Amino acid sequence: MDDIEAEQSMPTLLTEQEIIDAISYVNKGAAEDDLSQIVTYSKNMQFIAVNTDVSAREISEQYEGFASYITLGDTDGLLHFIRTNLPLMEPKTADDPLLQGRSAVAFLASACIEAARRGGLPAVRSYAITQHYIRLANETSNEEVVHYLMLPMMLELTKCVRNEGEARMHPLSHQAMNYVRSHLVQPLDGESVAGALGVSRKTLCTRFKNETGETFGAYVRRVRVERARRLLDTTDYDVAQIAYRTGFSSQSHLQTAFKSATGFTPREWRTREIREI
């Protein structure tokens, strides 16, 4: 507990103005007439809603979207995803709005911890951050405040991954991750990346696997699929263009990797119909 208490004493990475700007940004993504159709908890926080009629799959896909940006440490991408996916959903657990909100914060926190871990943030750090927001949710009696906490929690974890997660790894793993993200359209096999970083393929792949728990090749595929998913959600690029922009050698290679990771082909992902399960 000493480590957790020490981490909890660290100052937040977010300023009040950052939180205000983030809320203002995501709220601009909701059209006025759409807002009358959702459950909003505050006139200033129109980015969260309870929808008891959505399927577990739809909620899961939205949480996977959050997670991909947290893992990448991409705060701008996270905010854009939220802005373009309103209203956000949470699983129905209680009729009381306050209890519903507290449950939603805890549910989101568990997904965020795993996403931050994949981004290289030590578990003790992500746990301390999420526990801070869960504690605030449990201490308030205002359901508006509870839902207000969800965006800052995601944003702070994402910023933490960007600033602290990879930096706590060996510099080689950090450099490899940055190289992959910066050269996604190029061939990124272990040999070529190791050569660019001035080490042997064995050194790169062994150290990367030991520190991240993921093979280097799996990391490259995951980042490419996450980038492809983002482009499918936010652009009108066709599948061939997305394959090129994410570094897949062909459209069929993208389709195979994407379906393996998501259960959908790229076209199915873009046009999917959510069914109750």
C-alpha positions, 0 to 999 in steps of 0.5 A: 500500500505504500507504493499506492499511497505514494502515487496517490500523493502525486499531483494531477496532470490536468489543470482546471482549464484543460478539463474545461476546454475538454468538456467544451470541445466534446460538447460541440459534437452534439447537435441541439436536436439530438440532445433532447433524445438522450439522458443528460446529467448536466447542462454543461456535461452533455457527453454521457447518457444511459441507454438501457436499450443498447446491446452489450456489444455496442457498449463494449465497442465504445469502451474499446474505442476509449481504450485504444486512445488511452493505450496510445497516449493520444489525448487529441484522438480520445477527445475527437472520438468522444466528440464524434460518438455522442451520446456515450453509453454505460451499462444500466446497473441501478435506477438511482442516478447517483448509484448508476453514476458511481457504478459507471465510473468504476466500470470505466475505471477497470477498462482504463486500467487495462488500456493504460497497462498496455500503454506501458503505465505501471499498474500502481500508477493507473490504479491510484489515478482511477481510485482517486476518481472513484473516491470522489464519485463515492464522496459526492451526493450529486449525480451530475458531479459523478458523471463529470468525473468520467472524462477527466479520468480518461483524459488524465490516464491518457496523458499519463501514458503519454508522459510517463508510461513509455518513459519508464521503460528501457529507452529502446522500447520507448524508441521502438514504439515512437518509431512505429507510430511515426513510420506506420506507412513503412515496412516495420519488421523487426529487422528493419526497425532494429537496424534503424535503432542501431541494435540487433533484431534479437535485442529489440524483440527480446527486450520489447517482449520482456518489457511489454508482454507483447511481441514486437510484431503483435504491437505493430499489428495492433497499432495498425489495426487501431489506426485503421479503426480510427480512420474507418470511424472518422474519415471517408477513405475507402479500404484500399486507402486505409490499408495504404495509410496504415502500412498494410501491404495490401487491402486483403492483409488489412482485412485479415488482420482487422477481422482477427482483431475485431471480428469484423471486416473493415467494411462490416465495421463501418456499416455494422448494425448493432443487434441485441445479444 
